[in-house]
Amino acid sequence: MREPTHTEAIDLVGRFEAEQKIPERMRADVSMLGALLGRVLRESGSPGLYEDVERLRIATIQAYTDETPEAFARAAAIADAFTVERADEVARAFTVYFHLVNLAEEHQRVRILRERDGRPDREQATDSVAAAFMRLAAEVGDDTALSRLQAMRFHPVFTAHPTEARRRAVSSSIRRLAVLLEEHDASLRNGADERRAERRMLEEVDTLWRTAPLRPEKPSPVDEVRAVMAVFDETLYTAVPHVYRRVDDALQGPAAGSRAPVVRPFVRIGSWVGGDRDGNPFVTASVTRKAAAIASEHVLLGLERTASRVGRTLTLDAATTPPSAALVALWQRLKAADEDAASEIAQRSPDEPHRRILLLIARRIEAARRRDADLAYTDPEQLLADLRVVQDSLVQAGAPRHAYGHLQQLLWQVETYGFHLTELEVRQHSAVHAKVLAELESAGPGAAHSELAEEVLETIRTIAFLQERYGPRAAGRYIVSFTRSADDLAAVHRLARHAVGPAGTPPVLDVIPLFETFADLQAAPRILAEIVEHPEFAARLDATGRRLEVMLGYSDSSKDVGPVAANLALYEAQAEIAAWAQREGIELTLFHGRGGALGRGGGPANSAIVAQPPHSVDGRFKLTEQGEVIFARYGDPAIAMRHIDQVAAAILLASAPSNEERNRAAAEEYAEVARTMDAASRERFFSLVKAPGFAPWFARVTPMEEIGLLALGSRPARRGLSVESLEDLRAIPWVFAWTQARINLAGWFGLGSALEAVGDAALLQRAYTEWPLLRTLIDNVGMSLAKADDRIARHYLELGDRDDLATLVREEMQLTRDWVIRVTGGTELLANKPVLQRAVKMRSPYVDALSLLQLRALRALRDTPEGAPVDPEQQRLLLLSVSGVAAGLQNTG
């Protein structure tokens, strides 16, 4: 097949872009950023680089649109013909391009959100908290709906699982480009010199191109803590109170801001970063202390600055806004504790009592940050009490807009974040606890502890220290991985007594079981029924008003039995646990260990929430947020606010009587369909993963081994050294490797056989409409398959020299694709989700280019004779392509 002429190439690209129906302004952004990258490549000092990038780009677009073997072969030949050095440069160029396209897409989302925000009907958005409240009130009445709103809780937990493939330096460059893109928009609106904005963007694109895309070494756990702090500083600290404000504005209308808000802070931020030591030897008690200290420093600095800023605006004269008696008494107390500062502030603000108080409060927050015990607040409750005195005084003085304006947002920030910012959670494997307990209880008095035992005990002492320093909310949740029995949970309390000794007082612990495997999910109700009879658990239930938290793992269960059976098992486990909690009078919170990728429970959170069993949400939703998902959902303020609004709306609606009845009725009506799908999907999944030699074959046909070389995070990629068994392979590389091979098997394998076993298309179409669980499952599989590519996948599968397994995978992929299209309607995947379909199609040919470069590197590495040294250039090319494909698909683990 001949190479197209320059004119033909331009026409080809133009037709391809036009077919995607990209919004005009986004298309202009992509075109501009792509042109800037092209200029950088021409100026890079590497002759012919731009031309080679364009040749491969045009060839992959042609192969994608023509779908002929000849077009695909020509694209592959171009990729194979590059020298390793040139292939390296081309891979980097495509990776940068993806970062720019992702940025343009995010910018378009922000642009649309801001335009909607200015419309009078913004609060009527169907998936907003305000709209959900109205729908709920129509079913249960205003009073009940308000009580549910005020008791609602959304609790995202940030983790350091290694799924963010790009470097922090790259992320920082992209964020700077985002600011410049905003400035460019402003220059177009205001008629300013857009050349200046474009020149600055060109400089930043050049920085992005010249920044090494791969980390030279793995980040430490403390590095991971600081990376998460950037999200708090740049987004969450201000975005969360703005969400509260928007909801209150929508519910109270013109009266909002002039009377007490009806919204109570419903977001809590958790963190495993620096606390999750399951399989990560680099997370120690010392690291956990540092993580808490870093988080506290960030939030106290934020609160200090906010209090100072609010204080400086409260220039309300005592004659127009007289202080209450309580405010005068507070001034005397604060003045006695900080006389010099009080005198100076009083001199500058002689008749502004509310301003003076806020400025002294800011100094006390600063003292808490600096650990000045004489002046510092000892806990956030003290600070809240002082702020409420100021607020009440303003109300009494007839200044409610000042009471419920910026001061209210400060109150919301203190209530949400305290002095600790994130509720730090510890996680450890049950086998570690059992091993340490056996050692401690067999050793004689005064015997020396092993290093492992001392670390486990010191971790518990650290929890006690953090509770004393930052308050009880700062730490105390202790998650037990691979909970197999009630003894696994009771072991933590026994270890706590060993940690503090006979005379000591153990820290307050909420020990949380994590049910991960298929067998563990089935055993969960029995284990919970046993553990609540345990003395420490019973005492904690009494102390908390019978509150209990249970964590469910999505990753390992999916790796155990496949995504279909795992989803059905998770639903059944939730239903049984929720029913048990209802009978026992327990306020249950289910903690969902969802990954970013679809194979690990990822996908849109709001649709998943409303598909949960009755009483499994009840106004409380907690989930893990991992890797690239943290920055995708919370990296931009407008997107973060929209995401929180959507999730909170879903939490409210999940427990609406109509939604619970719909889920209950659908589960009963389609129970036989579920049983058929469960059996058929598991049989199909086992025929693959239990086939002799599957594990080494999987390692050969995907870059699973090489992914472990990427410096993604501090946590090791596997639990052991062997790839002879999947049990020791963590779920993240299991998913990541299939994604890189453009197969995405972890997200869909077995669904085609499951739907084929049911066989009745009309029944399945009706179930898709009426059964939220099936709809969510099929929609997620549709997304997963849309990002897969059979032509690319075939070449990866050929690396394994196992036609039987390769054929099994490809046949199941086609079967699943056919059934998903039949059930959802249309003629192709994602036909019912045009915006998502456009995004996938726009990226696919460019991802193909990186996949072809990855394939040539993988072939070279697989052809290396056993015992011979690995070619470092081919290995680097492979790792570069892994980073690029992750950026293009916007999925890692």
Buried (B, 14 or more C-beta within 10 A) or exposed (E): BEEBEEEEBEEBBEEBBEEBEBBEBBBEBBEBBBEBBBBBBEEBEBEEBBEBBBBBBBBBBBBBBBEEEEBBEBBBEBBEEBEBEBBBBBBBBBBBBBBBBBBBBBBBBBBBBEEEEEEEEBBEBEBBBBBBBBBBBEEBEEEEBBEBBEEBBBBBBBBBBBBBBBBBBBBBBBBBBBEBBBBBBEBEEEEEEBEEBBEBBBBBBBBBBEBEBBBEEBBBBBBBBBBBBBBBBBBBBBBBBBBBBBBBBBBBEEEBBEBEBBBBBBBBBBBBBBBBBBBBEBBBBBBBBBBBBBBBBBBBBBBBBBBBEBBEEBEBBEEEBBBBEBBBEBBEEBBEBBEEBBEEBBEEBEBBBBBBBBBBBBBBBBBBBEEEEEBBBEBBEBBBEBBBBBBBBBBBBEBBEBBBBBBBBBBBBBBBBBBBBBBBBBBBBBEBBBBBBEBBEEEEEEEEBBEEBBBBBBBBBBBBBBBEBBBBBBBBBBBBBBBBBBBBBBBBBBBBBBBBEEEEEBBBBBBBBBBBBBBBBBBBBEBBEBBBEBEBBEEBBEEBEBBBBBBBBBBBBBBBBBBBBBBBBBBBBBBBBBBBBEEBEBBBBBBBBBBBBBBBBBBBBBBBBBBBBBBBBBBBBBBBBBBBBBBBBBBBBBBBBBBBBBBBBBBBBBBBEEBBEBBBEBBEEBEEBBEBBBBBBBBBBBBBBEBEEBBBBBBBBBBBBBBBBBBBBBBBBBEEEEBEEBEEBBBBBBBBBBBBBBBBBBBBBBBBBBBBBBEEEEBBBBBBEBBBBBBBBBBBBBBBBBBBBBBBBBBBBBBBEBEEBBEBBBEBBEBBBEBBBBBBEEEEBBEEBEEBBBBBBBBBBBBBBBBBBBBBBBBBBEEEEEEEEEBEBBBBBBBBBBBBBBBBBBBBB
